[in-house]
Amino acid sequence: MTQKNFLPIFDVSSNDFVIDVAEIEKAAPLLYIKKCGDSIGIFNGVVAFYNDGFSTCDNSGRHKNQDGYVYGKKWQCVEYVRRYYKDALNHEMPEYWGHAADYFRENIPSGSMNTERDLAQYHNGDKKPEVNDLLVFQNMAGGLGHVSVVTSVTDSTVSTIAQNIGRDCVSVLSLDGIRIKGGCSGFLRLFIS
């Protein structure tokens, strides 16, 4: 039986007891991942799900919201970033087709609009990434690429959340000045007016 809402049992009779909910949310899902579709993490209220490789769990095709907006194939990396941008940032990308590698266009200059995604595009090393940026790795997964959402940025690291990277959903990449290490082609950013 898969237990998705695991919380450890503590003796809370002491008045000085404090539960670090963030630590529990980070650790608990990893303990009970049994099958494709299990929750593996959450960022800004958008849950990431485990994908056991290149399948779509139940071969149900494209995942859509109640209004018909296409998120993508369950539980691929593209599905998470499209669902994150729609559900957390209220942004609908005009085009739903394409693999992760297709999300970044080399011929679009940094700071210009990527009209397929309706997001500003930046080449790696031209600007420092920020929280909510969509990182694109074009040369991963045999040329299909990979995409992830930035969850935090420090002077030396960029942390991301994504699906279809195994039993975890978090990656921490080195940041050399404003250049992201690890094969990142560039990133897309939502302009908020």
C-alpha positions as CSV (number, residue, x, y, z in Angstrom):
1,M,0.0,0.0,0.0
2,T,1.4,3.4,-1.0
3,Q,1.0,6.0,1.8
4,K,1.1,9.4,0.2
5,N,0.3,11.6,3.2
6,F,2.9,10.3,5.6
7,L,3.6,12.2,8.7
8,P,5.8,10.7,11.4
9,I,4.2,10.2,14.9
10,F,5.7,12.4,17.5
11,D,5.1,13.0,21.2
12,V,4.0,16.6,21.2
13,S,3.2,16.9,24.9
14,S,6.3,19.2,25.3
15,N,5.6,22.9,24.8
16,D,9.0,23.4,23.1
17,F,8.4,20.9,20.3
18,V,8.5,22.4,16.8
19,I,7.7,20.6,13.6
20,D,9.7,21.6,10.6
21,V,7.0,21.0,7.9
22,A,9.4,21.9,5.1
23,E,11.8,19.1,6.1
24,I,9.0,16.6,6.5
25,E,7.6,17.5,3.0
26,K,11.1,17.2,1.5
27,A,11.9,13.8,3.1
28,A,8.6,12.0,3.4
29,P,7.7,11.5,-0.3
30,L,11.0,9.7,-1.0
31,L,10.2,7.1,1.6
32,Y,7.0,5.8,-0.1
33,I,7.6,6.0,-3.8
34,K,6.4,2.7,-5.2
35,K,4.9,3.4,-8.6
36,C,4.7,5.8,-11.5
37,G,2.4,8.7,-10.5
38,D,3.4,8.9,-6.9
39,S,4.1,12.3,-5.5
40,I,7.8,13.1,-5.2
41,G,7.8,16.8,-4.2
42,I,6.0,20.2,-4.4
43,F,6.9,23.8,-5.3
44,N,4.5,26.7,-4.9
45,G,1.6,24.3,-4.6
46,V,2.4,22.3,-7.8
47,V,3.2,18.6,-7.2
48,A,5.9,16.8,-9.1
49,F,5.1,13.1,-9.8
50,Y,7.4,10.1,-10.2
51,N,7.9,8.8,-13.8
52,D,9.6,5.4,-14.1
53,G,11.5,6.4,-17.2
54,F,10.1,7.4,-20.6
55,S,6.5,6.0,-20.1
56,T,3.4,8.0,-19.3
57,C,2.4,5.7,-16.5
58,D,-0.9,4.6,-17.9
59,N,-0.4,5.5,-21.6
60,S,-3.3,7.9,-21.3
61,G,-1.7,10.4,-23.6
62,R,-1.7,14.1,-22.9
63,H,-2.6,15.5,-19.5
64,K,-5.0,18.5,-19.6
65,N,-6.6,20.7,-17.1
66,Q,-10.4,21.1,-16.8
67,D,-10.4,23.9,-19.4
68,G,-8.6,21.8,-22.0
69,Y,-5.2,23.4,-21.6
70,V,-2.6,20.8,-22.5
71,Y,0.0,20.2,-19.8
72,G,1.8,17.3,-21.7
73,K,2.4,13.6,-21.3
74,K,2.2,12.3,-17.8
75,W,4.7,12.7,-15.9
76,Q,7.3,14.0,-18.2
77,C,9.5,17.0,-17.5
78,V,7.6,19.2,-20.1
79,E,4.3,18.3,-18.3
80,Y,5.6,19.7,-15.0
81,V,6.9,23.0,-16.3
82,R,3.7,23.6,-18.4
83,R,1.5,22.7,-15.4
84,Y,3.7,24.9,-13.1
85,Y,3.5,27.9,-15.3
86,K,-0.3,27.5,-15.8
87,D,-1.2,26.7,-12.2
88,A,1.3,28.7,-10.2
89,L,2.0,31.6,-12.5
90,N,-1.3,31.8,-14.5
91,H,0.7,31.6,-17.8
92,E,-0.5,29.6,-20.8
93,M,2.1,28.8,-23.4
94,P,0.7,29.2,-27.0
95,E,2.3,26.1,-28.4
96,Y,2.1,22.7,-26.6
97,W,4.0,20.6,-29.1
98,G,7.6,19.6,-28.9
99,H,10.2,17.9,-26.7
100,A,12.1,19.7,-23.9
101,A,14.9,20.6,-26.4
102,D,12.4,22.5,-28.5
103,Y,11.7,25.0,-25.7
104,F,14.9,27.0,-26.3
105,R,15.7,28.5,-29.8
106,E,19.3,29.3,-30.4
107,N,18.4,31.9,-33.0
108,I,16.4,34.0,-30.5
109,P,18.7,36.7,-29.0
110,S,18.8,37.1,-25.2
111,G,16.0,39.2,-23.8
112,S,13.8,38.7,-26.8
113,M,10.4,36.9,-26.8
114,N,10.2,33.2,-27.6
115,T,6.7,33.5,-29.1
116,E,6.1,29.7,-29.0
117,R,6.1,29.9,-25.2
118,D,5.3,33.6,-24.8
119,L,8.3,33.9,-22.5
120,A,11.5,36.0,-22.7
121,Q,14.5,33.9,-23.6
122,Y,18.1,34.2,-22.3
123,H,21.2,32.3,-23.4
124,N,23.2,30.7,-20.6
125,G,25.8,33.2,-19.3
126,D,24.0,36.3,-20.5
127,K,21.9,36.9,-17.4
128,K,21.7,35.4,-13.9
129,P,18.7,33.0,-13.5
130,E,15.9,33.8,-11.1
131,V,13.2,31.8,-9.2
132,N,10.5,30.5,-11.6
133,D,12.7,30.6,-14.7
134,L,12.4,27.6,-16.9
135,L,15.9,26.0,-17.6
136,V,16.4,24.1,-20.8
137,F,19.0,21.4,-21.4
138,Q,18.9,20.6,-25.1
139,N,21.6,17.9,-25.2
140,M,20.1,15.5,-22.6
141,A,18.0,12.4,-23.0
142,G,19.3,11.5,-26.4
143,G,18.5,14.9,-27.9
144,L,15.0,15.1,-26.5
145,G,16.3,17.5,-23.8
146,H,15.2,18.3,-20.3
147,V,13.4,21.3,-18.7
148,S,13.1,22.3,-15.0
149,V,11.8,25.2,-12.9
150,V,14.2,27.2,-10.8
151,T,13.3,27.1,-7.1
152,S,16.2,29.1,-5.6
153,V,19.4,30.9,-6.6
154,T,22.5,31.7,-4.5
155,D,25.8,33.2,-5.4
156,S,27.1,29.7,-6.4
157,T,24.1,27.4,-7.0
158,V,20.8,27.1,-8.9
159,S,18.2,24.7,-7.4
160,T,15.5,23.2,-9.6
161,I,12.4,21.0,-9.5
162,A,11.5,18.7,-12.4
163,Q,9.8,15.4,-13.2
164,N,11.3,12.4,-15.0
165,I,14.7,12.5,-13.3
166,G,14.3,9.5,-11.1
167,R,12.9,9.2,-7.6
168,D,13.9,12.7,-6.7
169,C,12.7,15.9,-8.2
170,V,15.4,18.3,-7.0
171,S,18.7,19.2,-8.7
172,V,21.3,21.6,-7.5
173,L,23.6,23.0,-10.3
174,S,26.7,25.1,-9.9
175,L,26.6,28.7,-10.8
176,D,29.8,30.3,-12.0
177,G,29.0,34.0,-11.9
178,I,26.0,34.1,-14.2
179,R,26.7,30.9,-16.1
180,I,24.8,27.7,-15.1
181,K,26.9,24.6,-15.2
182,G,25.7,21.2,-16.2
183,G,24.8,21.6,-19.9
184,C,22.1,24.3,-19.6
185,S,21.4,25.9,-23.0
186,G,19.5,28.8,-21.5
187,F,16.3,29.7,-19.8
188,L,12.9,31.3,-20.3
189,R,11.4,33.9,-18.1
190,L,7.9,35.2,-17.6
191,F,7.6,39.0,-18.0
192,I,5.1,40.3,-15.5
193,S,3.5,43.5,-16.5
